[in-house]
Amino acid sequence: MKPIACDVLVIGAGAAGLMCALTAGQRGRMVQVIDHANKVGKKILMSGGGRCNFTNTGTTPANFLSANPHFCKSALARYTPWHFIEMVERHGIAYHEKELGQLFCDVSSKQIVRMLMDECQAAGVQVRTDCGVTRVERGSDGFHVTTAQGQFHAASLVVATGGLSIPSLGASGFGYELARQFGHEVLPTRAGLVPLTLSGKHQERFNDLSGVALPVTARCNDVAFSNSMLITHRGISGPAILQISSFWQPGDDLRLDLLPGQDAEGWLRAMKRDRGAAELRTVLSEVLPRRLALRLCEHWLPDRPVKQIDEPQLREAAALLQGFPLVASGTEGYRTAEVTLGGVDTHKVSSSTFESQLVPGLHFVGEVLDVTGWLGGYNFQWAWASGHAAGQVV
């Protein structure tokens, strides 16, 4: 069977791959996109609770983690959230801002996938699903790729295979294997934006509080995030915890401010002065979820009337409320992680074209690279920006 010839072959029909394909197609390039999954954009479809948090209007390079922090600057500057919003509006997709610059579809994430596929179709891009890759070789005339649907031959090969997060959607380490095959280093990977698990005393004491949610500031390694936290039957989750999980590793000191934006010491003094006869658990239940307040007084805080708490105990209680030391034992892993930290080392990839500096014609875009965004639409913006940058040159 004769190989299918094209200018550009994109492996991976996710956010970055489709963006790269439609951008290249609009330049008149013959583009083929292949994906081993049975449908395109699976992570787009499930993101944001099915509403797709497709970008963040406050995106800056500071919202990304990488061993090479300058790498993301060029692409993000050249393709901003406003460029993507323009496409969303052109396709008549209604959207809203939820919080902190996070934009979501009003109706469904399916609209974003449909938009990308419509743009691909208009640009003459062919997209194939159920097309797993078995072999990739590079010859003097380009790349020869063997798949479940035959052979492909392309001058440019774009690896947009994503990371290891959510294997149930088909995530795999294929992109990392491909990078290594062509001499690229892959930095250690781990789950990011992921719930944390508890064990031992903390797990025993919090286990039956599953479902309790509250605003906190989570701090670890000189980074802090203020948002809500949810206690689960295995540990802790919620936006503040998912955010800090990318900066936490086992053994790291993790502290929770349970009264963010308040002066716990000042508040306790006011309670002692104005409501001295009240039990600490009573006044605490007015500023924290009741079940949590009771549990804190059972195990960590003085369980007595506020007037009976002396000065050293008051200071100690305040310090605990503003810096509760939570000993997490691990994470829920790739099963529920929204992203993968680490990946293809960017030091041997061009930050303007995303082309390999080792293999001409080979490009890496999106999550397969060692660039990971915060929670809140940043990772999609990275997918659009990196895909667009490569799509302009392949």
Residue pairs with C-beta under 8 A, 6 or more apart in sequence:
1 150
1 151
3 144
3 150
3 151
3 152
3 153
4 32
4 150
4 151
4 152
4 153
5 30
5 152
5 153
5 154
6 30
6 31
6 32
6 126
6 152
6 153
6 154
7 24
7 29
7 30
7 31
7 154
7 155
7 156
7 394
8 21
8 24
8 29
8 30
8 31
8 32
8 154
8 155
8 156
8 157
8 158
8 394
9 31
9 32
9 33
9 34
9 143
9 145
9 152
9 154
9 156
9 157
9 158
10 17
10 20
10 21
10 31
10 32
10 33
10 34
10 158
10 160
11 17
11 34
11 35
11 133
11 145
11 157
11 158
11 159
11 160
11 161
11 174
11 175
11 178
12 33
12 35
12 158
12 159
12 160
12 161
12 162
12 175
12 366
12 368
13 33
13 34
13 35
13 37
13 40
13 41
13 127
13 129
14 35
14 40
14 41
14 42
14 43
14 44
14 160
14 162
14 366
14 367
14 383
15 41
15 43
15 44
15 116
15 366
15 380
15 383
15 384
15 387
16 160
16 162
16 365
16 366
16 367
16 382
16 383
16 384
16 386
16 387
17 33
17 35
17 158
17 160
17 365
17 366
17 387
18 33
18 40
18 41
18 116
18 117
18 120
18 127
18 387
19 116
19 365
19 383
19 384
19 387
19 388
19 391
20 158
20 160
20 363
20 365
20 386
20 387
20 388
20 390
20 391
20 394
21 31
21 33
21 120
21 123
21 125
21 127
21 158
21 387
21 391
22 116
22 119
22 120
22 123
22 125
22 391
23 387
23 388
23 390
23 391
23 392
24 31
24 123
24 125
24 390
24 391
24 392
24 394
25 31
25 120
25 123
25 124
25 125
26 119
26 123
26 391
27 391
27 392
29 394
30 124
31 120
31 123
31 124
31 125
31 126
32 125
32 126
32 127
32 128
32 152
32 154
33 40
33 120
33 125
33 126
33 127
33 128
34 127
34 128
34 131
34 133
34 145
34 147
34 149
34 152
35 127
35 128
35 129
35 131
36 130
36 131
36 132
36 133
36 148
36 170
36 172
36 174
37 129
37 130
37 169
37 170
38 129
38 130
39 129
40 113
40 116
40 117
40 127
40 129
41 112
41 113
41 116
42 169
42 170
43 162
43 166
43 169
44 52
44 109
44 112
44 113
44 116
44 380
45 52
45 109
45 110
45 113
46 109
46 166
46 169
47 53
47 109
47 380
48 54
48 104
48 105
48 109
50 108
50 109
51 104
51 105
51 106
51 107
51 108
51 109
52 104
52 105
52 108
52 109
52 111
52 112
52 380
53 98
53 102
53 103
53 104
53 376
53 377
53 380
54 84
54 88
54 95
54 103
54 104
54 105
54 109
54 112
54 377
54 380
55 81
55 84
55 85
55 103
55 377
55 380
55 381
55 384
56 63
56 81
56 100
56 101
56 102
56 103
56 376
56 377
56 378
56 381
57 81
57 82
57 85
57 97
57 101
57 103
58 100
58 101
59 76
59 80
59 81
59 101
59 377
59 378
59 381
60 76
61 69
61 70
61 72
61 73
61 76
63 373
63 374
63 378
64 72
64 371
64 372
64 373
64 374
64 378
64 382
65 192
65 246
65 247
65 341
65 371
65 372
65 373
66 72
66 346
66 370
66 371
66 372
67 187
67 345
67 346
67 347
67 370
68 345
68 346
68 347
68 370
70 351
71 346
71 349
71 351
71 369
71 371
72 351
72 371
72 382
72 385
73 351
74 351
74 352
74 389
75 351
75 352
75 354
75 382
75 385
75 386
75 388
75 389
76 381
76 382
76 385
78 385
78 388
78 389
79 384
79 385
79 388
79 389
80 385
81 103
81 377
81 381
83 384
83 388
84 381
84 384
85 95
85 103
87 115
87 119
88 95
88 112
88 115
91 111
91 114
91 115
91 118
93 105
93 106
93 107
93 111
93 112
93 115
94 105
94 106
94 107
95 103
95 104
95 105
95 106
96 103
96 104
96 106
97 103
97 104
98 104
100 376
101 376
101 377
102 376
102 377
103 377
105 111
105 112
117 127
120 127
128 149
130 148
130 149
131 147
131 148
131 149
132 147
132 148
133 145
133 146
133 147
133 174
134 146
134 147
134 148
135 144
135 145
135 146
136 143
136 144
136 145
136 146
136 157
136 178
136 181
137 143
137 144
137 145
138 144
138 182
138 359
138 361
138 362
141 153
141 155
142 153
142 154
142 155
142 156
142 157
142 361
143 152
143 153
143 154
143 155
143 156
143 157
143 361
143 362
144 151
144 152
144 153
145 151
145 152
145 153
145 154
145 157
155 361
156 361
156 362
156 363
156 394
157 361
157 362
157 363
158 363
158 364
158 365
158 390
158 394
159 175
159 178
159 179
159 362
159 363
159 364
159 365
159 368
160 175
160 364
160 365
160 366
160 368
160 387
161 172
161 174
161 175
161 178
161 368
162 171
162 175
162 340
162 366
162 367
162 368
163 171
163 175
163 189
163 339
163 340
163 343
163 367
163 368
164 171
164 172
164 173
164 189
164 191
164 334
164 337
164 340
165 171
165 191
165 192
165 334
165 337
165 338
165 339
165 340
165 367
166 334
166 335
166 336
166 337
166 338
167 334
167 335
168 335
171 334
171 340
173 189
175 343
175 344
175 364
175 368
176 186
176 189
176 343
176 344
176 368
179 185
179 186
179 344
179 364
179 368
180 186
182 356
182 358
182 359
182 362
183 358
183 359
184 344
184 345
184 348
184 349
184 356
184 358
184 364
185 344
185 345
185 347
185 348
186 342
186 343
186 344
186 345
187 342
187 343
187 344
187 345
187 370
188 342
189 340
189 341
189 342
189 343
190 249
190 331
190 340
190 341
190 342
191 245
191 331
191 332
191 333
191 334
191 337
191 340
191 341
192 245
192 246
192 337
192 338
192 339
192 340
192 341
192 372
193 242
193 243
193 245
193 246
193 337
193 338
193 339
193 374
193 375
194 242
194 245
194 331
194 332
194 333
194 336
194 337
194 338
195 232
195 234
195 235
195 236
195 237
195 241
195 242
195 245
195 331
195 332
195 336
196 235
196 236
196 237
196 241
196 245
196 248
196 254
196 328
196 330
196 331
196 332
197 203
197 234
197 235
197 328
197 329
197 330
197 331
197 332
198 206
198 234
198 235
198 236
198 326
198 327
198 328
198 329
199 329
199 330
200 327
200 329
202 326
202 327
203 234
203 235
203 329
205 295
205 298
205 299
206 231
206 235
206 236
206 295
207 233
209 231
209 291
209 292
209 295
210 231
210 232
210 233
211 230
211 231
212 230
212 231
212 289
212 291
212 292
213 228
213 229
213 230
213 231
213 238
213 289
214 228
214 229
214 258
214 288
214 289
214 292
215 226
215 227
215 228
215 229
215 240
215 260
216 226
216 227
216 228
216 229
216 240
216 256
216 257
216 258
216 260
217 224
217 225
217 226
217 240
217 256
217 257
217 260
218 224
218 225
218 226
218 229
218 240
218 241
218 243
218 244
218 254
218 255
218 256
218 257
219 244
219 254
219 255
219 256
219 257
219 323
220 244
220 247
220 248
220 252
220 253
220 254
220 255
221 247
221 248
221 252
223 244
223 247
224 244
225 239
225 240
225 243
225 244
226 240
226 260
226 261
227 238
227 239
227 240
227 243
228 238
228 239
228 240
229 236
229 237
229 238
229 240
229 241
229 256
230 236
230 237
230 238
230 241
231 292
234 332
235 328
235 329
235 332
236 326
236 328
239 375
239 376
242 338
242 375
243 374
243 375
244 254
245 331
246 339
246 341
246 372
246 374
248 254
248 328
250 328
250 329
250 330
253 325
254 325
254 326
254 327
254 328
255 323
255 324
255 325
255 326
256 323
256 324
256 326
257 321
257 322
257 323
257 324
258 288
258 292
258 321
258 322
258 324
259 267
259 287
259 288
259 321
259 322
262 287
264 317
264 318
264 319
264 321
264 322
265 314
265 315
265 318
267 287
267 318
268 306
268 309
268 314
268 317
268 318
269 314
271 278
271 280
271 283
271 306
272 306
272 307
272 309
272 314
275 283
275 306
276 305
276 306
276 307
277 305
277 306
277 307
278 305
278 306
279 297
279 303
279 304
279 305
279 306
280 297
280 301
280 302
280 303
280 304
280 305
280 306
280 309
280 317
281 293
281 294
281 297
281 303
283 306
284 293
284 296
284 297
284 301
285 293
285 294
287 293
288 296
296 320
297 303
300 320
300 324
301 317
301 320
301 321
302 308
302 309
302 313
302 317
309 317
331 337
334 340
338 375
338 379
339 367
339 372
339 373
339 379
340 367
340 372
341 372
342 370
342 372
343 367
343 368
343 369
343 370
343 371
343 372
344 364
344 368
344 369
344 370
345 370
346 369
346 370
346 371
348 356
348 357
348 358
349 355
349 356
349 357
349 364
349 369
350 356
350 357
352 389
353 363
353 389
353 390
353 393
354 363
354 364
354 365
354 386
354 389
354 390
355 361
355 362
355 363
355 390
355 393
356 362
356 363
356 364
363 390
363 394
365 383
365 386
365 387
365 389
365 390
366 382
366 383
366 386
366 387
367 379
367 382
367 383
369 386
371 382
371 386
372 379
373 379
373 381
373 382
